[in-house]
Amino acid sequence: MIPPRMIAIAFISQLLSQSLALGQELPPVTGATMLAITEQVYFPYVGANAVIVRRTTLEPHDVIVVRAGRSTPKLLAEAVSQLGGIRALYGNTPAGDAIYRVTESSKVRQHEGYAVNWNSMLRAIRPSELAGFGVVRHVSIYLRDQQPQRSRLLRTSGRQR
């Protein structure tokens, strides 16, 4: 059996080589985002199966924490999608510490195909140290930097009916 980390490395290498072969410019990346499964973390929201933790003092700055036994590709895809929205609103690097509840929707998310692999890797990988969370199962993913959408928010909030 091929270790999950090797599968992830091969997948990323393939994407990079395809992008370079097509002459596409690679999107900028601020840093890693961690997906982690844990039983020890205090969930500030009752009934939440996942939260997004943004922190300024520890790296990685963005950590998606999923309650043990609740990880599904749909939940992971939803969490990554919500993190993208949060980054678009508040910046790619957090200005302050914050915790956001991940809410599931019935929509199919763009990352759902990748999330199947992330979920498999999270279940197969051995727990190791993650700063601020202790020894947990976790994998790194890299997300494209989001462009601020503040101007769009200002435009829509100024509309009158």
N, C-alpha and C positions, 0 to 999 in steps of 0.2 A: 504494500500500500504506500502511496506517495504521501508524504507529510503535507498537511494543509498549507503550511507556510511556503513550501516549494510550489504548490499549485498557485497560490496568490502571486508569488514572484514571477512565475511563468506567464500568468495572465496579464500582469502589469507590463512585462517586457513586450508581450505581443501587442498590446494597445499602443505602447510607445513606438514600436517599429512601424506599425500601420500608419500612425499619425505622421511620422517622419517621412515615410515612403510617399504619402499623399501630399507632402509639402505643407501640411497643416501646422499652424503654430500651436504649441501646447499651452493650455490655460495656466495662469499663475496659481501656485498653491502656497498658502500661508503656513500650513503645518498639518501634522497628523490629527485625525479625529479617532478616538478610541471607541470601540464597541465593547462593552463589558457585561458579563453576566455575574450576578452576585446574590448572595442571600444575606450578607452582613450589612449592606448599606441601608440607612434609614431613609424611607421614602416619605417625603413631607406631604404627599398627596394620598389620601385614602383611596384605595382601589386602583392606583396607578400601576401599570405593568412596566412602564419605562419612563425615565426622566432624562432630560438633557442638562448636564452640569457644565456651566461655563465658569472658568476660574482664571484669575489674572496672575496668581503667584506660582502656580504649578504648571508644568507641561506634561502631557498635552493640555491645551487650554479647553478644548471641547471633549467631553466624554458623554457618550450615550450609555446609560446604565439600565439594564433590563433585569427584572426580577427573575430569579432562578425558576426554571420550569415554565416560563411564560414567553420565551423567545420564539417568534415565528417570522418568516420572511416578510409578511405583510407589516408586522409591527416594526421591524428593523427599517423597512423601506419608508414607512410613515415617519419614523424618528429622523432619518437622514433628510427627508424632504422638509420636515419642520425645522431642522437645524439650518438648512439652506435658506429658508424664509427668515429665520432669526438673524442669520449673518447678513442677509440683504438689508434688513431694517436697522440693525445695530452695529454692523461692521464685522469683518472677518476675524478680528482679534477683539476679545471682550474688553470693555472699558471697566467693568466691575463684575464681581461674582454674582451668579444668578442660577436658579434652578427652574426649569420649565417642564411642565407635565406634557407627556406625549399622549395625544388623543388619537384614537383610530377612526378612520373614515372609511366609507364604502368605496371610495375611488381607488383605481389602480394607480400606483405611483411609478414614476419613471425608473426608480432604482430597484423595483421588485425582482427583476431578473438577477441582479447582482446579490440581492439580499438572500436568495436561496443559498448561494455559496458562503456568504458571511455567516449565516445561521449554522451551516454544516461545520465551518471552521471553528465557530465558538463552542460547539458541542464536542469537537474532537481534540481541541488543543489542551495542553496541560496548563493548569493555573500557574501564574507567575506574578511577581510584584508589579503593581500599578500605583504610581505615586498618588497618595491620598485615599486609596481604596484598599490597600493591603494585597494579599495574594488572591487573585481572581482570574477567571478565564477572560482573555481579551485579545482582540485583533486590531491592527491599525488599518484605517482606510484613509484615503486622501481625497478631499473634496475640492472642486474648483472654487476659486475665490468668487464671491458674489459681488455684483456691482450694487452700490447703494441705490435704493429706490425712493429716497426721501422726496425727490422732485415729483414723482408720480403721486405720492401720498398727499403732497400739498395741493396738487392740481385737482385730485378727486375730492378732497375735503372742502375745496372752495366752491364746488358746484352748488347751484341753487335750483330748487324744483319749483 
